[in-house]
Amino acid sequence: MKLGHLIATGVLAIAAAGAGYYAYSNFLYPPLVTTSYASVAPVSEAVYGTGTVEPERWAKVVPLQRRRLVELCRCEGQVVRAGQVLGRQDDAEERSALDQMEINRGQLERDLARAEKDRDKSDAARTEYEQRWTKLEEAKSRIAAQRVHLDSLLLKAPLDGMVLRRDGEVGEIAGPTDVLFWVGPPAPMQVVAEVNEEEINRIASGQKAFLRSEAFPGRALRATVSQITPKGDPTRKTFRVYLRLPQDTPLRIGMSVEVNIIFREKPAAIVVPAEAIAGDWVQMVDDGQARRVPITVGIRGNRNTEIIGDISKGTTILSPARRDLADGARIRIDNSLTRAVEAVAPSEPADQPVAAPEPAVIAAATAAAPMDPDDAVISAAMTAHIDSVVNDARRNIINR
């Protein structure tokens, strides 16, 4: 009886300790968690690329032969007409040859004039006249060809427009691989962008795009997709996409830009921090307890993600999610962190977001002071290039 009594006493002690620990951890001192808010914000998915600003119509001026430059106009920024001479290569040898041809033609014309007077006197005279006429025509053909050759040493404007840029200096030797002038109307302008082939099926004419330029940090620069090149580059695995710029764009010809082409967007969606999502559920705070709420994930971002489910604006959720907590477990909220957030953010969840991008995704989201939605998208695009470079680097390492 004494041994049985001791065993019973031990079992009761263990049960009491377990009950005490349960009461302590769930009622007196439950786990400490951090929280965030579900917010309403515009969300967008975008295809990322890089591009260069160019006029819609322009042409390069290159020499047809490799010669020394003897004339170049100082005409950058000036309006020119098609065919206007912009420069000249060394043609001294060709001009000397042309002068000799002209002298020879003069002599042949005089010989033909004398033969013409006697051509009806005999068959021999008629034959001589025909030979001299043939020689004169051949001389004229050679002169015409020489003039064409001389003309090829002139650098002419290929179309009406402005001299956008001039390279090279008098005295240098230039050939067919050297661009000496860029000529074209300065407006309208476009962006010629390169997009990865796996993303090209998401792009269509008429889609809007947001651009980022280091010359205009933080500005919401806009464009519209106007054309997609039918054939891609199999070596670089990219397609060329043309984007029309508005007339009031501050961008200048030759600038490089980062491009985010919007192919899907929602003006208002429920978004939460990405770390608050645990598979297909989030945990909302309900009367001091963590309740799991099933959700469907929508547009993903690095920091914030759209969710679809029984979560409304302003709902307090665990962030990050706590997979170790059972559904309905009691919790304590880390108020010190909440107070730190309140010092820099509104007490109510903000409607306007700070966006968080990925290489091909932009998800606008929460907890920031109100700002222009377009500026939020541009802010999101600022780090997209870094992610894209990292992904490309990883892909290259795998393919080695």
Residue pairs with C-beta under 8 A, 6 or more apart in sequence:
25 31
26 329
26 330
27 330
29 332
30 288
30 329
30 330
30 331
30 332
31 322
31 325
31 329
31 331
31 332
32 331
32 332
32 333
32 334
33 290
33 318
33 322
33 325
33 331
33 332
33 333
33 334
34 318
34 319
34 320
34 333
34 334
34 337
35 285
35 316
35 317
35 318
35 319
35 333
35 334
35 338
36 272
36 273
36 276
36 316
36 317
36 319
36 366
36 367
37 314
37 315
37 316
37 317
37 349
37 366
37 367
38 270
38 271
38 272
38 307
38 311
38 312
38 313
38 314
38 315
38 317
38 349
38 366
39 270
39 271
39 272
39 313
39 314
39 349
39 350
39 351
39 353
39 365
39 366
39 367
40 268
40 269
40 270
40 271
40 313
40 349
40 351
41 268
41 269
41 271
41 304
41 351
41 352
41 353
41 364
41 365
41 366
42 265
42 266
42 267
42 268
42 269
42 353
42 364
42 373
42 376
43 265
43 266
43 269
43 271
43 298
43 299
43 306
43 362
43 363
43 364
43 365
44 262
44 264
44 265
44 266
44 299
44 362
44 363
44 364
44 377
45 262
45 263
45 264
45 265
45 299
45 360
45 361
45 362
46 209
46 210
46 260
46 261
46 262
46 263
46 357
46 360
46 361
46 362
46 377
46 381
47 195
47 199
47 202
47 203
47 260
47 261
47 263
47 360
48 195
48 199
48 258
48 259
48 260
48 359
48 360
48 381
48 384
48 385
48 388
49 193
49 194
49 195
49 196
49 241
49 258
49 259
49 261
50 193
50 194
50 256
50 257
50 258
50 259
50 385
51 191
51 192
51 193
51 194
51 241
51 243
51 256
51 257
51 259
52 191
52 192
52 254
52 255
52 256
52 257
53 189
53 190
53 191
53 245
53 251
53 252
53 253
53 254
53 255
53 256
53 257
54 189
54 190
54 191
54 192
54 253
54 254
55 161
55 164
55 184
55 185
55 186
55 187
55 188
55 189
55 190
55 253
56 185
56 188
56 189
56 190
56 244
57 159
57 161
57 184
57 185
58 161
58 164
58 182
58 183
58 184
58 185
59 158
59 159
59 182
59 183
59 184
60 179
60 181
60 182
61 86
61 155
61 156
61 157
61 158
61 179
61 180
61 181
61 182
61 183
62 176
62 177
62 178
62 179
62 180
63 89
63 153
63 155
63 174
63 175
63 176
63 178
63 180
64 152
64 153
64 176
65 89
65 152
65 153
65 175
65 176
66 173
66 174
66 175
66 176
67 89
67 90
67 91
67 153
67 173
67 174
67 175
68 89
68 90
68 171
68 172
68 173
69 87
69 88
69 89
69 90
69 168
69 169
69 170
69 171
69 172
69 173
69 174
69 180
70 88
70 89
70 90
70 91
70 170
71 87
71 88
71 170
72 86
72 87
72 155
72 166
72 168
72 169
72 170
72 180
73 85
73 86
73 87
73 163
73 166
74 166
75 86
75 163
75 166
76 163
76 164
76 165
76 166
77 162
77 163
78 162
78 163
79 160
79 161
79 162
80 86
80 157
80 160
80 161
80 162
80 163
80 183
81 157
81 160
82 156
82 157
82 158
82 159
82 160
83 156
83 157
84 156
84 157
85 154
85 155
85 156
86 155
86 156
86 157
86 163
86 166
86 180
86 181
86 183
87 154
87 155
87 168
87 180
87 181
88 153
88 154
88 155
89 153
89 154
89 155
89 174
90 153
91 150
91 153
94 146
94 149
94 150
94 153
95 150
97 146
98 143
98 146
98 147
98 150
101 139
101 142
101 143
101 146
102 143
104 139
105 136
105 139
105 140
105 143
108 132
108 135
108 136
108 139
109 136
111 132
112 129
112 132
112 133
112 136
115 125
115 128
115 129
115 132
116 129
118 125
118 128
118 129
119 125
119 126
119 128
119 129
120 126
155 180
155 181
157 163
157 181
157 183
158 183
159 183
159 184
160 185
161 183
161 184
161 185
161 186
162 183
162 184
162 185
162 186
163 181
163 182
163 183
164 182
164 183
164 184
164 186
164 253
165 181
165 182
165 254
166 180
166 181
167 178
167 179
167 180
167 181
168 174
168 178
168 180
174 180
186 253
187 247
188 244
188 245
188 247
189 245
189 249
189 251
189 253
190 223
190 226
190 242
190 243
190 244
190 245
191 211
191 223
191 242
191 243
191 245
191 251
191 257
191 259
192 240
192 241
192 242
193 240
193 241
193 242
193 243
193 257
193 259
194 236
194 238
194 239
194 240
194 241
195 203
195 238
195 239
195 240
195 241
195 259
195 261
196 237
196 238
197 232
197 237
197 238
197 239
199 360
200 228
200 232
200 239
200 241
202 261
202 263
203 225
203 228
203 241
203 261
203 263
204 225
204 228
204 263
205 225
205 226
205 227
205 228
206 224
206 225
207 224
207 225
207 261
207 262
207 263
208 222
208 223
208 224
208 225
208 261
208 262
209 222
209 223
209 224
209 225
209 243
209 259
209 260
209 261
209 262
210 220
210 221
210 222
210 223
210 259
210 260
210 262
210 374
210 377
210 378
210 381
211 221
211 222
211 223
211 243
211 251
211 257
211 258
211 259
211 260
212 221
212 257
212 258
212 260
212 378
212 381
212 382
213 219
213 221
213 251
213 255
213 256
213 257
213 258
215 250
215 251
215 252
215 255
216 250
216 251
218 375
218 378
218 379
219 250
219 375
219 378
220 372
220 374
220 375
220 377
220 378
221 249
221 250
221 251
221 257
221 378
222 246
222 249
222 374
223 243
223 244
223 245
223 246
223 249
223 259
224 243
224 244
225 241
225 242
225 243
225 244
225 261
226 242
226 243
226 244
227 241
227 242
228 239
228 240
228 241
228 242
229 239
229 240
229 241
229 242
232 238
232 239
232 240
233 239
233 240
241 259
241 261
243 259
243 261
245 251
251 257
258 381
258 384
258 385
260 357
260 362
260 377
260 380
260 381
260 384
262 362
262 377
264 299
266 299
266 306
269 298
269 299
269 306
270 306
270 307
270 308
270 311
270 312
270 313
271 301
271 304
271 305
271 306
271 307
271 353
271 363
271 364
271 365
271 366
272 282
272 304
272 305
272 307
272 311
272 317
272 319
272 365
272 366
273 303
273 304
273 305
273 319
273 320
273 365
273 366
274 300
274 301
274 302
274 303
274 304
274 305
274 356
275 319
275 320
275 321
276 282
276 283
276 317
276 318
276 319
276 320
276 321
277 295
277 297
277 305
277 307
277 321
278 321
278 323
280 294
280 295
280 296
280 297
281 292
281 293
281 294
281 295
282 292
282 293
282 295
282 307
282 309
282 311
282 317
282 318
282 321
283 290
283 291
283 292
283 293
283 317
283 318
283 321
283 322
283 325
284 290
284 291
284 293
284 311
284 315
284 316
284 317
284 318
285 291
285 316
285 317
285 318
285 331
285 333
288 330
288 331
289 328
289 329
289 330
289 331
290 318
290 322
290 325
290 327
290 328
290 329
290 330
290 331
291 327
291 328
292 327
293 309
293 310
293 311
294 309
294 310
295 307
295 308
295 309
295 310
295 311
296 307
296 308
296 309
297 305
297 306
297 307
297 308
298 305
298 306
298 307
298 308
299 305
299 306
299 361
299 363
300 306
300 358
300 361
300 363
301 355
301 356
301 357
301 358
301 361
301 362
301 363
301 364
301 365
301 380
302 356
302 357
302 358
302 383
302 387
303 356
303 365
304 353
304 355
304 356
304 363
304 364
304 365
304 366
305 363
305 365
306 363
311 317
313 349
314 348
314 349
318 331
322 331
325 331
341 367
345 367
345 368
345 369
346 369
349 366
349 367
350 366
350 367
350 368
350 369
350 370
351 370
352 368
352 369
352 370
352 371
352 372
352 373
352 376
353 364
353 365
353 366
353 368
353 373
353 376
354 364
354 365
354 366
354 367
354 368
354 371
354 376
354 379
354 380
355 362
355 363
355 364
355 365
355 376
355 377
355 379
355 380
356 362
356 363
356 364
356 365
356 380
357 363
357 380
357 381
357 382
357 383
357 384
357 387
358 384
358 387
359 384
359 387
359 388
359 391
362 377
362 380
362 381
362 384
363 380
364 373
364 376
364 377
364 380
371 379
